[in-house]
Amino acid sequence: AAGGHWQRQDAGLAIPHARHPGMAMDTILPLTLAAGEHRTVYVRVFSQSAIDLSLTLWTPEAYVSAQQRLAISLSLGYGALLAAVVLTLLGYLKWRDRAYLFFAASLLAETLLNASFIGLLPLYFWPAEWAFDTRLTVLAAGSTTTFFALFSRHFIGNITRYRSYHRLLLTCTTLLLLCVLWACVVDLRSGIQGVYPCILATQLSGIALFFRAWR
């Protein structure tokens, strides 16, 4: 705000990229300053999903250079994840073991989750005129953990011997799916508050199952 004048700039995943001030994975707010000018800027943030509130003041040249390096690193990382998905699917096609299928599905959902959370998916693989539906992030998070739970149950097996561990994993997974359904159908904000604790509980119960089988 300068001289009592306010400017509204909508940004974030819920705003189509065609309305953003520039092509970027971050939420950018353009600010033009004259030489030696001082200005106080107030930023009000409203978001229905998790958001990083850290602020960085960039010069345009430095920001573009940093974005280019980040894009290269992310391309290499996600390329490696997708290669792992393909190799795992090839293992399923050869041996017909569903553990490979569940593991590949978990990796693919994890890739989509990270790509949507940091803005890579909405920027490059989503129509610029459409607002990105943040419920897809919740679906990806729930799918990642659900397929991990299915992989754990199928890989360890022996349900009779580890009955209590399998029951705990199934209970946590069911609660997670109910929270995901609530977030997508009823209320996103309150649903997210239940999704992430259930994700943690499901992952820990899966790890406990692996540790018990190892013992």
N, CA, C and O of each residue as an XYZ file, in Angstrom:
860
protein
N       0.846     -1.179      0.000
C       0.000      0.000      0.000
C       0.886      1.235      0.000
O       1.827      1.323      0.789
N       0.600      2.170     -0.862
C       1.359      3.410     -0.941
C       0.353      4.545     -1.146
O      -0.421      4.545     -2.103
N       0.385      5.510     -0.225
C      -0.540      6.626     -0.341
C      -1.988      6.202     -0.215
O      -2.878      6.852     -0.763
N      -2.232      5.109      0.510
C      -3.603      4.666      0.714
C      -4.191      3.894     -0.442
O      -5.379      3.575     -0.422
N      -3.385      3.581     -1.466
C      -3.888      2.842     -2.617
C      -3.555      1.366     -2.465
O      -2.441      0.999     -2.090
N      -4.532      0.534     -2.762
C      -4.368     -0.909     -2.653
C      -4.524     -1.548     -4.020
O      -5.317     -1.098     -4.846
N      -3.765     -2.591     -4.241
C      -3.847     -3.336     -5.493
C      -4.080     -4.806     -5.178
O      -3.366     -5.398     -4.370
N      -5.076     -5.385     -5.817
C      -5.379     -6.793     -5.610
C      -4.732     -7.623     -6.709
O      -4.856     -7.320     -7.896
N      -4.039     -8.675     -6.289
C      -3.414     -9.592     -7.244
C      -3.734    -11.020     -6.827
O      -3.174    -11.521     -5.852
N      -4.628    -11.677     -7.553
C      -4.972    -13.058     -7.243
C      -3.879    -13.980     -7.752
O      -3.381    -13.801     -8.864
N      -3.505    -14.957     -6.956
C      -2.447    -15.893     -7.322
C      -2.731    -17.212     -6.633
O      -3.679    -17.330     -5.856
N      -1.901    -18.206     -6.922
C      -2.067    -19.504     -6.288
C      -2.714    -20.512     -7.221
O      -3.043    -20.203     -8.366
N      -2.889    -21.725     -6.710
C      -3.395    -22.818     -7.534
C      -4.840    -22.608     -7.975
O      -5.237    -23.089     -9.037
N      -5.627    -21.897     -7.175
C      -7.038    -21.727     -7.500
C      -7.275    -20.676     -8.577
O      -8.410    -20.479     -9.010
N      -6.207    -19.996     -9.016
C      -6.319    -18.962    -10.037
C      -5.727    -19.494    -11.334
O      -4.595    -19.979    -11.320
N      -6.445    -19.425    -12.459
C      -5.879    -19.889    -13.730
C      -4.566    -19.176    -14.048
O      -4.418    -17.985    -13.776
N      -3.623    -19.907    -14.622
C      -2.313    -19.320    -14.909
C      -2.405    -18.208    -15.947
O      -1.528    -17.346    -16.018
N      -3.461    -18.226    -16.748
C      -3.629    -17.149    -17.715
C      -3.810    -15.800    -17.032
O      -3.573    -14.762    -17.650
N      -4.229    -15.795    -15.762
C      -4.424    -14.558    -15.014
C      -3.263    -14.223    -14.106
O      -3.314    -13.219    -13.395
N      -2.209    -15.037    -14.107
C      -1.045    -14.765    -13.281
C      -0.157    -13.722    -13.948
O      -0.180    -13.580    -15.171
N       0.618    -12.996    -13.160
C       1.495    -11.970    -13.742
C       2.674    -12.538    -14.524
O       3.331    -11.801    -15.258
N       2.951    -13.813    -14.385
C       4.065    -14.426    -15.113
C       4.044    -15.925    -14.950
O       3.370    -16.448    -14.063
N       4.789    -16.634    -15.813
C       4.870    -18.086    -15.745
C       5.856    -18.480    -14.654
O       7.062    -18.288    -14.810
N       5.359    -19.023    -13.564
C       6.230    -19.410    -12.454
C       5.508    -20.426    -11.593
O       4.280    -20.432    -11.511
N       6.293    -21.296    -10.945
C       5.711    -22.252    -10.013
C       5.388    -21.585     -8.682
O       4.512    -22.048     -7.952
N       6.084    -20.512     -8.368
C       5.833    -19.785     -7.131
C       4.669    -18.819     -7.308
O       4.258    -18.509     -8.426
N       4.152    -18.354     -6.182
C       3.173    -17.280     -6.200
C       3.939    -15.966     -6.243
O       4.475    -15.530     -5.224
N       3.998    -15.332     -7.406
C       4.797    -14.120     -7.565
C       3.899    -12.891     -7.591
O       2.795    -12.924     -8.135
N       4.383    -11.820     -7.002
C       3.677    -10.546     -6.973
C       4.625     -9.483     -7.525
O       5.620     -9.166     -6.872
N       4.353     -8.925     -8.695
C       5.273     -7.938     -9.287
C       5.258     -6.622     -8.512
O       4.206     -6.150     -8.080
N       6.429     -6.051     -8.348
C       6.576     -4.787     -7.627
C       7.613     -3.939     -8.348
O       8.757     -4.363     -8.510
N       7.226     -2.751     -8.779
C       8.125     -1.846     -9.484
C       8.521     -0.711     -8.557
O       7.664     -0.002     -8.030
N       9.831     -0.540     -8.358
C      10.351      0.511     -7.487
C      11.285      1.413     -8.283
O      12.090      0.943     -9.088
N      11.166      2.700     -8.047
C      12.111      3.641     -8.643
C      13.412      3.613     -7.845
O      13.452      3.115     -6.720
N      14.457      4.147     -8.432
C      15.758      4.174     -7.760
C      15.656      4.953     -6.451
O      15.214      6.102     -6.435
N      16.068      4.316     -5.356
C      16.037      4.965     -4.050
C      14.677      5.042     -3.413
O      14.532      5.658     -2.357
N      13.667      4.434     -4.019
C      12.313      4.500     -3.465
C      12.125      3.514     -2.331
O      12.632      2.393     -2.380
N      11.399      3.932     -1.313
C      11.049      3.061     -0.189
C       9.532      2.893     -0.171
O       8.774      3.848     -0.343
N       9.122      1.656      0.042
C       7.684      1.387      0.032
C       7.366      0.284      1.027
O       8.104     -0.693      1.152
N       6.257      0.458      1.731
C       5.767     -0.572      2.639
C       4.646     -1.342      1.951
O       3.679     -0.753      1.468
N       4.788     -2.665      1.912
C       3.821     -3.508      1.206
C       3.163     -4.445      2.214
O       3.851     -5.155      2.947
N       1.854     -4.448      2.252
C       1.091     -5.365      3.090
C       0.496     -6.449      2.198
O      -0.103     -6.157      1.163
N       0.667     -7.693      2.610
C       0.175     -8.825      1.833
C      -0.811     -9.611      2.685
O      -0.469    -10.070      3.775
N      -2.022     -9.764      2.192
C      -3.035    -10.570      2.868
C      -3.175    -11.880      2.110
O      -3.363    -11.882      0.894
N      -3.086    -12.987      2.822
C      -3.094    -14.304      2.192
C      -4.342    -15.067      2.643
O      -4.634    -15.164      3.835
N      -5.060    -15.598      1.673
C      -6.191    -16.482      1.967
C      -6.012    -17.745      1.148
O      -5.893    -17.678     -0.075
N      -5.992    -18.884      1.800
C      -5.769    -20.144      1.095
C      -6.569    -21.245      1.749
O      -6.696    -21.289      2.973
N      -7.116    -22.148      0.922
C      -7.857    -23.295      1.431
C      -6.953    -24.502      1.659
O      -7.363    -25.458      2.317
N      -5.750    -24.477      1.134
C      -4.831    -25.600      1.282
C      -3.545    -25.121      1.949
O      -3.384    -23.932      2.224
N      -2.634    -26.056      2.206
C      -1.366    -25.702      2.832
C      -0.567    -24.798      1.911
O      -0.574    -24.984      0.694
N       0.126    -23.817      2.488
C       0.866    -22.850      1.689
C       2.110    -22.410      2.450
O       2.090    -22.268      3.672
N       3.186    -22.199      1.708
C       4.430    -21.703      2.289
C       4.344    -20.185      2.390
O       4.173    -19.501      1.381
N       4.464    -19.657      3.613
C       4.308    -18.220      3.836
C       5.632    -17.471      3.852
O       5.654    -16.277      4.151
N       6.729    -18.139      3.539
C       8.008    -17.439      3.494
C       8.045    -16.503      2.289
O       7.547    -16.842      1.215
N       8.635    -15.331      2.474
C       8.678    -14.305      1.442
C      10.123    -14.045      1.019
O      11.024    -14.016      1.857
N      10.337    -13.858     -0.275
C      11.653    -13.540     -0.812
C      11.508    -12.422     -1.827
O      10.643    -12.472     -2.701
N      12.356    -11.417     -1.705
C      12.357    -10.310     -2.653
C      13.438    -10.574     -3.698
O      14.622    -10.635     -3.368
N      13.028    -10.730     -4.960
C      13.946    -11.072     -6.037
C      14.075     -9.898     -7.012
O      13.140     -9.121     -7.206
N      15.247     -9.795     -7.610
C      15.358     -9.013     -8.836
C      14.931     -9.928     -9.979
O      15.125    -11.140     -9.888
N      14.354     -9.387    -11.055
C      13.850    -10.259    -12.135
C      14.912    -11.192    -12.701
O      14.632    -12.367    -12.939
N      16.129    -10.690    -12.921
C      17.173    -11.521    -13.525
C      17.559    -12.672    -12.611
O      17.718    -13.803    -13.069
N      17.710    -12.395    -11.328
C      18.091    -13.442    -10.375
C      16.990    -14.487    -10.244
O      17.274    -15.677    -10.109
N      15.728    -14.043    -10.284
C      14.625    -14.994    -10.159
C      14.561    -15.928    -11.362
O      14.390    -17.137    -11.205
N      14.696    -15.370    -12.562
C      14.651    -16.194    -13.770
C      15.778    -17.220    -13.767
O      15.565    -18.376    -14.134
N      16.977    -16.808    -13.357
C      18.111    -17.732    -13.307
C      17.864    -18.856    -12.302
O      18.143    -20.021    -12.588
N      17.341    -18.506    -11.128
C      17.050    -19.525    -10.113
C      15.954    -20.473    -10.590
O      16.026    -21.676    -10.339
N      14.940    -19.943    -11.274
C      13.862    -20.777    -11.784
C      14.363    -21.765    -12.827
O      13.916    -22.911    -12.865
N      15.286    -21.327    -13.669
C      15.827    -22.218    -14.694
C      16.590    -23.377    -14.065
O      16.428    -24.527    -14.474
N      17.418    -23.075    -13.073
C      18.158    -24.146    -12.393
C      17.213    -25.099    -11.680
O      17.424    -26.312    -11.692
N      16.166    -24.551    -11.054
C      15.192    -25.394    -10.356
C      14.438    -26.285    -11.333
O      14.191    -27.455    -11.045
N      14.070    -25.731    -12.499
C      13.329    -26.516    -13.482
C      14.158    -27.697    -13.979
O      13.626    -28.790    -14.174
N      15.452    -27.484    -14.182
C      16.324    -28.572    -14.627
C      16.415    -29.658    -13.551
O      16.319    -30.846    -13.860
N      16.598    -29.259    -12.301
C      16.704    -30.228    -11.203
C      15.417    -31.022    -11.050
O      15.452    -32.238    -10.862
N      14.277    -30.337    -11.129
C      12.999    -31.031    -10.985
C      12.754    -31.981    -12.149
O      12.215    -33.071    -11.956
N      13.144    -31.579    -13.352
C      12.971    -32.456    -14.509
C      13.759    -33.746    -14.337
O      13.261    -34.828    -14.647
N      14.985    -33.634    -13.845
C      15.797    -34.825    -13.615
C      15.186    -35.704    -12.523
O      15.130    -36.925    -12.663
N      14.728    -35.081    -11.438
C      14.158    -35.850    -10.337
C      12.881    -36.572    -10.717
O      12.726    -37.759    -10.431
N      11.963    -35.858    -11.363
C      10.708    -36.488    -11.745
C      10.901    -37.492    -12.874
O      10.168    -38.476    -12.967
N      11.894    -37.242    -13.735
C      12.208    -38.230    -14.759
C      12.675    -39.541    -14.146
O      12.317    -40.618    -14.624
N      13.478    -39.450    -13.080
C      13.940    -40.659    -12.390
C      12.775    -41.387    -11.727
O      12.714    -42.616    -11.758
N      11.846    -40.635    -11.126
C      10.681    -41.266    -10.499
C       9.812    -41.981    -11.533
O       9.366    -43.105    -11.304
N       9.576    -41.333    -12.659
C       8.764    -41.965    -13.700
C       9.461    -43.185    -14.296
O       8.805    -44.161    -14.660
N      10.797    -43.129    -14.397
C      11.534    -44.304    -14.868
C      11.371    -45.461    -13.887
O      11.237    -46.613    -14.299
N      11.383    -45.153    -12.574
C      11.168    -46.191    -11.569
C       9.767    -46.788    -11.688
O       9.586    -47.992    -11.505
N       8.776    -45.947    -11.993
C       7.411    -46.439    -12.182
C       7.356    -47.412    -13.358
O       6.752    -48.479    -13.257
N       7.989    -47.040    -14.472
C       7.971    -47.891    -15.666
C       8.663    -49.224    -15.395
O       8.155    -50.278    -15.780
N       9.827    -49.183    -14.732
C      10.554    -50.417    -14.432
C       9.744    -51.326    -13.505
O       9.742    -52.546    -13.666
N       9.059    -50.720    -12.535
C       8.242    -51.514    -11.615
C       7.065    -52.155    -12.342
O       6.713    -53.303    -12.069
N       6.457    -51.413    -13.267
C       5.367    -51.983    -14.057
C       5.859    -53.120    -14.945
O       5.140    -54.097    -15.153
N       7.065    -53.004    -15.464
C       7.634    -54.098    -16.251
C       7.829    -55.341    -15.386
O       7.642    -56.464    -15.854
N       8.207    -55.135    -14.119
C       8.316    -56.263    -13.194
C       6.975    -56.935    -12.969
O       6.896    -58.159    -12.866
N       5.905    -56.122    -12.892
C       4.573    -56.711    -12.731
C       4.174    -57.514    -13.969
O       3.616    -58.605    -13.851
N       4.462    -56.969    -15.162
C       4.107    -57.672    -16.385
C       4.859    -58.997    -16.528
O       4.345    -59.949    -17.115
N       6.065    -59.050    -15.992
C       6.864    -60.279    -16.118
C       6.467    -61.334    -15.089
O       6.294    -62.506    -15.423
N       6.324    -60.902    -13.827
C       6.081    -61.878    -12.754
C       4.630    -61.909    -12.271
O       4.259    -62.793    -11.500
N       3.810    -60.960    -12.712
C       2.389    -60.917    -12.339
C       2.189    -60.879    -10.825
O       1.233    -61.448    -10.297
N       3.094    -60.210    -10.149
C       2.989    -60.049     -8.700
C       2.394    -58.669     -8.425
O       2.963    -57.651     -8.820
N       1.242    -58.641     -7.746
C       0.563    -57.373     -7.543
C       1.337    -56.414     -6.652
O       1.031    -55.222     -6.632
N       2.319    -56.893     -5.924
C       3.142    -55.993     -5.122
C       3.830    -54.961     -6.009
O       3.959    -53.798     -5.627
N       4.271    -55.383     -7.192
C       4.880    -54.451     -8.131
C       3.867    -53.397     -8.585
O       4.195    -52.216     -8.697
N       2.649    -53.834     -8.843
C       1.611    -52.922     -9.322
C       1.275    -51.871     -8.268
O       1.170    -50.685     -8.581
N       1.107    -52.307     -7.014
C       0.793    -51.361     -5.944
C       1.946    -50.403     -5.696
O       1.726    -49.219     -5.444
N       3.182    -50.908     -5.765
C       4.342    -50.050     -5.543
C       4.458    -49.003     -6.652
O       4.761    -47.842     -6.375
N       4.221    -49.402     -7.899
C       4.264    -48.459     -9.018
C       3.173    -47.402     -8.884
O       3.410    -46.222     -9.145
N       1.979    -47.824     -8.478
C       0.880    -46.870     -8.294
C       1.192    -45.873     -7.188
O       0.862    -44.693     -7.305
N       1.829    -46.341     -6.112
C       2.206    -45.446     -5.023
C       3.247    -44.429     -5.478
O       3.162    -43.252     -5.127
N       4.233    -44.880     -6.262
C       5.245    -43.971     -6.783
C       4.635    -42.933     -7.729
O       4.990    -41.755     -7.679
N       3.720    -43.376     -8.586
C       3.084    -42.452     -9.525
C       2.239    -41.415     -8.790
O       2.270    -40.233     -9.133
N       1.483    -41.850     -7.779
C       0.683    -40.906     -6.999
C       1.569    -39.934     -6.235
O       1.229    -38.759     -6.098
N       2.709    -40.417     -5.735
C       3.655    -39.536     -5.039
C       4.220    -38.493     -5.997
O       4.397    -37.335     -5.621
N       4.502    -38.897     -7.230
C       4.998    -37.954     -8.233
C       3.962    -36.872     -8.524
O       4.294    -35.688     -8.591
N       2.711    -37.281     -8.695
C       1.646    -36.321     -8.957
C       1.420    -35.400     -7.758
O       1.136    -34.215     -7.928
N       1.546    -35.943     -6.553
C       1.372    -35.135     -5.344
C       2.418    -34.037     -5.270
O       2.083    -32.869     -5.072
N       3.683    -34.405     -5.429
C       4.744    -33.410     -5.344
C       4.645    -32.383     -6.469
O       4.846    -31.188     -6.252
N       4.331    -32.864     -7.672
C       4.249    -31.963     -8.817
C       3.102    -30.963     -8.661
O       3.225    -29.814     -9.084
N       2.002    -31.385     -8.067
C       0.877    -30.477     -7.871
C       1.121    -29.536     -6.702
O       0.705    -28.378     -6.737
N       1.792    -30.024     -5.668
C       2.006    -29.210     -4.465
C       2.961    -28.059     -4.738
O       2.749    -26.954     -4.238
N       4.011    -28.297     -5.525
C       4.979    -27.231     -5.794
C       4.582    -26.379     -6.996
O       5.244    -25.384     -7.295
N       3.511    -26.759     -7.686
C       3.031    -25.958     -8.798
C       3.499    -26.397    -10.165
O       3.152    -25.761    -11.160
N       4.279    -27.470    -10.248
C       4.782    -27.934    -11.538
C       3.658    -28.483    -12.415
O       3.598    -28.187    -13.609
N       2.775    -29.273    -11.829
C       1.664    -29.854    -12.589
C       0.699    -28.787    -13.096
O       0.349    -28.807    -14.276
N       0.254    -27.850    -12.246
C      -0.656    -26.816    -12.768
C      -0.013    -25.922    -13.825
O      -0.699    -25.436    -14.723
N       1.301    -25.702    -13.725
C       1.966    -24.783    -14.636
C       2.142    -25.367    -16.028
O       1.894    -24.689    -17.025
N       2.570    -26.629    -16.100
C       2.955    -27.208    -17.383
C       1.951    -28.232    -17.944
O       1.934    -28.483    -19.149
N       1.133    -28.811    -17.089
C       0.274    -29.905    -17.549
C      -1.201    -29.643    -17.268
O      -1.994    -30.584    -17.211
N      -1.576    -28.395    -17.094
C      -2.962    -28.038    -16.800
C      -3.362    -26.888    -17.725
O      -2.560    -25.980    -17.944
N      -4.565    -26.903    -18.267
C      -4.976    -25.792    -19.134
C      -4.846    -24.446    -18.430
O      -5.294    -24.280    -17.295
N      -4.226    -23.487    -19.120
C      -3.946    -22.185    -18.503
C      -5.218    -21.429    -18.144
O      -5.197    -20.573    -17.259
N      -6.330    -21.735    -18.820
C      -7.583    -21.022    -18.562
C      -8.381    -21.631    -17.419
O      -9.386    -21.063    -16.994
N      -7.944    -22.780    -16.918
C      -8.687    -23.460    -15.853
C      -7.998    -23.263    -14.509
O      -6.771    -23.273    -14.414
N      -8.809    -23.087    -13.481
C      -8.278    -23.069    -12.116
C      -7.935    -24.503    -11.690
O      -8.710    -25.432    -11.917
N      -6.786    -24.661    -11.081
C      -6.388    -25.997    -10.626
C      -7.216    -26.384     -9.411
O      -7.350    -25.608     -8.465
N      -7.767    -27.591     -9.446
C      -8.598    -28.079     -8.348
C      -7.682    -28.642     -7.265
O      -7.056    -29.684     -7.459
N      -7.603    -27.956     -6.125
C      -6.704    -28.379     -5.049
C      -7.128    -29.706     -4.428
O      -6.353    -30.318     -3.692
N      -8.338    -30.155     -4.713
C      -8.752    -31.462     -4.199
C      -7.944    -32.587     -4.836
O      -7.852    -33.677     -4.271
N      -7.357    -32.334     -6.005
C      -6.508    -33.339     -6.630
C      -5.271    -33.620     -5.793
O      -4.763    -34.741     -5.783
N      -4.786    -32.602     -5.090
C      -3.640    -32.792     -4.203
C      -3.997    -33.729     -3.061
O      -3.206    -34.592     -2.682
N      -5.197    -33.551     -2.514
C      -5.654    -34.431     -1.435
C      -5.829    -35.853     -1.951
O      -5.455    -36.811     -1.274
N      -6.401    -35.995     -3.159
C      -6.568    -37.321     -3.747
C      -5.218    -37.995     -3.980
O      -5.068    -39.192     -3.731
N      -4.238    -37.232     -4.455
C      -2.915    -37.802     -4.698
C      -2.257    -38.234     -3.390
O      -1.619    -39.284     -3.326
N      -2.416    -37.419     -2.351
C      -1.831    -37.770     -1.050
C      -2.483    -39.039     -0.495
O      -1.797    -39.933      0.001
N      -3.803    -39.106     -0.582
C      -4.488    -40.301     -0.103
C      -4.154    -41.527     -0.923
O      -4.013    -42.617     -0.369
N      -4.024    -41.373     -2.244
C      -3.694    -42.506     -3.111
C      -2.291    -43.025     -2.830
O      -2.064    -44.235     -2.813
N      -1.350    -42.110     -2.611
C       0.028    -42.526     -2.312
C       0.069    -43.453     -1.109
O       0.681    -44.520     -1.156
N      -0.582    -43.043     -0.038
C      -0.544    -43.832      1.193
C      -1.395    -45.087      1.086
O      -1.029    -46.129      1.631
N      -2.522    -45.004      0.394
C      -3.374    -46.181      0.242
C      -2.661    -47.281     -0.537
O      -2.697    -48.446     -0.142
N      -2.019    -46.920     -1.634
C      -1.283    -47.916     -2.416
C      -0.068    -48.443     -1.654
O       0.329    -49.595     -1.828
N       0.519    -47.593     -0.808
C       1.595    -48.080      0.050
C       1.075    -49.126      1.025
O       1.738    -50.133      1.272
N      -0.113    -48.889      1.581
C      -0.710    -49.859      2.500
C      -1.020    -51.167      1.782
O      -0.779    -52.246      2.323
N      -1.555    -51.075      0.560
C      -1.835    -52.289     -0.211
C      -0.552    -53.044     -0.549
O      -0.508    -54.273     -0.499
N       0.481    -52.295     -0.891
C       1.776    -52.925     -1.155
C       2.294    -53.636      0.091
O       2.799    -54.755      0.007
N       2.171    -52.991      1.236
C       2.660    -53.586      2.485
C       1.924    -54.883      2.802
O       2.547    -55.891      3.133
N       0.589    -54.854      2.700
C      -0.199    -56.054      2.997
C       0.139    -57.192      2.039
O       0.265    -58.343      2.459
N       0.285    -56.877      0.767
C       0.538    -57.928     -0.215
C       1.972    -58.434     -0.133
O       2.220    -59.630     -0.291
N       2.909    -57.537      0.110
C       4.316    -57.930      0.154
C       4.622    -58.781      1.386
O       5.325    -59.787      1.290
N       4.094    -58.376      2.537
C       4.351    -59.129      3.775
C       3.482    -60.378      3.820
O       3.958    -61.464      4.152
N       2.187    -60.217      3.478
C       1.289    -61.369      3.501
C       1.132    -61.933      4.907
O       1.220    -61.210      5.899
N       0.896    -63.245      4.969
C       0.797    -63.948      6.252
C      -0.153    -63.213      7.205
O       0.220    -62.860      8.323
N      -1.380    -62.992      6.741
C      -2.336    -62.211      7.524
C      -2.664    -62.886      8.856
O      -2.887    -62.203      9.856
N      -2.695    -64.200      8.876
C      -3.038    -64.914     10.102
C      -2.002    -64.682     11.191
O      -2.354    -64.456     12.349
N      -0.737    -64.736     10.825
C       0.326    -64.581     11.813
C       0.420    -63.143     12.327
O       0.661    -62.919     13.513
N       0.227    -62.167     11.426
C       0.343    -60.754     11.804
C      -1.026    -60.088     11.790
O      -1.184    -58.973     11.294
N      -1.992    -60.776     12.332
C      -3.375    -60.317     12.231
C      -3.561    -58.927     12.833
O      -4.216    -58.084     12.219
N      -3.011    -58.666     14.001
C      -3.229    -57.370     14.660
C      -2.575    -56.232     13.871
O      -3.124    -55.132     13.801
N      -1.416    -56.491     13.283
C      -0.744    -55.454     12.495
C      -1.517    -55.162     11.216
O      -1.667    -54.002     10.831
N      -2.003    -56.197     10.564
C      -2.814    -55.993      9.370
C      -4.111    -55.264      9.705
O      -4.568    -54.416      8.939
N      -4.700    -55.594     10.846
C      -5.944    -54.936     11.240
C      -5.699    -53.450     11.510
O      -6.510    -52.606     11.129
N      -4.581    -53.129     12.168
C      -4.248    -51.731     12.436
C      -4.018    -50.968     11.132
O      -4.488    -49.841     10.978
N      -3.299    -51.580     10.202
C      -3.047    -50.929      8.910
C      -4.348    -50.714      8.149
O      -4.538    -49.662      7.539
N      -5.241    -51.689      8.175
C      -6.520    -51.569      7.483
C      -7.386    -50.479      8.112
O      -8.059    -49.730      7.404
N      -7.369    -50.394      9.435
C      -8.163    -49.373     10.132
C      -7.678    -47.971      9.778
O      -8.484    -47.089      9.483
N      -6.364    -47.764      9.806
C      -5.805    -46.446      9.481
C      -6.098    -46.071      8.032
O      -6.409    -44.918      7.732
N      -5.998    -47.047      7.140
C      -6.271    -46.779      5.725
C      -7.732    -46.415      5.508
O      -8.037    -45.516      4.725
N      -8.636    -47.102      6.193
C     -10.065    -46.800      6.074
C     -10.367    -45.384      6.569
O     -11.106    -44.645      5.919
N      -9.799    -45.005      7.712
C      -9.995    -43.649      8.232
C      -9.446    -42.603      7.262
O     -10.038    -41.540      7.076
N      -8.301    -42.923      6.647
C      -7.720    -42.003      5.670
C      -8.662    -41.798      4.485
O      -8.888    -40.664      4.062
N      -9.206    -42.873      3.954
C     -10.109    -42.769      2.810
C     -11.371    -41.986      3.171
O     -11.893    -41.241      2.342
N     -11.860    -42.147      4.391
C     -13.036    -41.387      4.823
C     -12.724    -39.892      4.904
O     -13.549    -39.059      4.530
N     -11.525    -39.559      5.397
C     -11.127    -38.148      5.481
C     -10.932    -37.547      4.089
O     -11.297    -36.395      3.852
N     -10.359    -38.323      3.171
C     -10.194    -37.851      1.796
C     -11.558    -37.613      1.158
O     -11.759    -36.612      0.472
N     -12.484    -38.521      1.381
C     -13.832    -38.364      0.845
C     -14.506    -37.124      1.420
O     -15.175    -36.388      0.695
N     -14.335    -36.891      2.710
C     -14.914    -35.713      3.349
C     -14.313    -34.429      2.761
O     -15.031    -33.467      2.490
N     -12.988    -34.428      2.567
C     -12.323    -33.240      2.038
C     -12.765    -32.939      0.611
O     -12.890    -31.773      0.237
N     -12.999    -33.966     -0.184
C     -13.347    -33.763     -1.593
C     -14.813    -33.479     -1.813
O     -15.174    -32.827     -2.792
N     -15.665    -33.953     -0.923
C     -17.110    -33.843     -1.146
C     -17.757    -32.815     -0.222
O     -18.637    -32.068     -0.650
N     -17.329    -32.767      1.045
C     -18.019    -31.930      2.026
C     -17.282    -30.610      2.252
O     -17.778    -29.547      1.879
N     -16.101    -30.682      2.863
C     -15.369    -29.456      3.199
C     -13.874    -29.740      3.125
O     -13.363    -30.600      3.843
N     -13.181    -29.021      2.261
C     -11.760    -29.271      2.035
C     -10.919    -28.934      3.257
O     -10.043    -29.705      3.648
N     -11.187    -27.790      3.854
C     -10.324    -27.327      4.950
C     -10.378    -28.262      6.150
O      -9.333    -28.652      6.670
N     -11.563    -28.625      6.596
C     -11.667    -29.513      7.756
C     -11.204    -30.925      7.394
O     -10.662    -31.635      8.241
N     -11.417    -31.335      6.136
C     -10.984    -32.668      5.724
C      -9.482    -32.813      5.742
O      -8.968    -33.861      6.135
N      -8.756    -31.770      5.318
C      -7.296    -31.820      5.308
C      -6.747    -32.016      6.713
O      -5.733    -32.689      6.903
N      -7.417    -31.428      7.693
C      -6.957    -31.562      9.076
C      -6.983    -33.005      9.555
O      -6.260    -33.370     10.481
N      -7.819    -33.828      8.922
C      -7.847    -35.241      9.273
C      -7.006    -36.098      8.353
O      -6.560    -37.177      8.746
N      -6.777    -35.622      7.098
C      -6.055    -36.423      6.119
C      -4.614    -36.641      6.542
O      -4.136    -37.775      6.542
N      -3.921    -35.584      6.899
C      -2.488    -35.712      7.152
C      -2.154    -36.516      8.410
O      -1.190    -37.282      8.383
N      -2.908    -36.380      9.521
C      -2.654    -37.309     10.644
C      -2.912    -38.763     10.274
O      -2.194    -39.655     10.727
N      -3.940    -39.012      9.450
C      -4.219    -40.390      9.027
C      -3.126    -40.918      8.107
O      -2.794    -42.103      8.160
N      -2.563    -40.055      7.264
C      -1.443    -40.470      6.423
C      -0.267    -40.897      7.288
O       0.346    -41.936      7.045
N       0.047    -40.091      8.300
C       1.152    -40.435      9.195
C       0.890    -41.743      9.926
O       1.781    -42.586     10.034
N      -0.336    -41.916     10.431
C      -0.686    -43.139     11.152
C      -0.606    -44.358     10.243
O      -0.125    -45.411     10.663
N      -1.070    -44.229      9.005
C      -1.031    -45.354      8.064
C       0.399    -45.728      7.713
O       0.744    -46.909      7.668
N       1.225    -44.733      7.467
C       2.620    -45.012      7.136
C       3.353    -45.660      8.306
O       4.136    -46.590      8.113
N       3.102    -45.172      9.511
C       3.751    -45.760     10.682
C       3.282    -47.196     10.918
O       4.079    -48.053     11.299
N       1.991    -47.462     10.692
C       1.492    -48.834     10.872
C       2.067    -49.764      9.809
O       2.322    -50.936     10.085
N       2.277    -49.244      8.580
C       2.932    -50.053      7.555
C       4.378    -50.351      7.914
O       4.851    -51.472      7.726
N       5.076    -49.357      8.427
C       6.460    -49.570      8.856
C       6.520    -50.579      9.998
O       7.418    -51.420     10.050
N       5.544    -50.486     10.923
C       5.495    -51.442     12.034
C       5.281    -52.866     11.525
O       5.860    -53.809     12.065
N       4.458    -53.026     10.494
C       4.238    -54.348      9.904
C       5.529    -54.888      9.291
O       5.861    -56.059      9.475
N       6.252    -54.043      8.568
C       7.520    -54.468      7.984
C       8.524    -54.840      9.076
O       9.236    -55.837      8.950
N       8.584    -54.045     10.145
C       9.530    -54.304     11.216
C       9.183    -55.603     11.929
O      10.079    -56.374     12.272
N       7.885    -55.860     12.162
C       7.465    -57.091     12.819
C       7.807    -58.315     11.952
O       8.267    -59.336     12.465
N       7.580    -58.203     10.653
C       7.908    -59.329      9.765
C       9.419    -59.566      9.720
O       9.870    -60.710      9.648
N      10.192    -58.491      9.761
C      11.647    -58.622      9.768
C      12.126    -59.314     11.064
O      13.043    -60.135     11.038
N      11.494    -58.970     12.177
C      11.870    -59.574     13.447
C      11.562    -61.064     13.438
O      11.811    -61.752     14.428
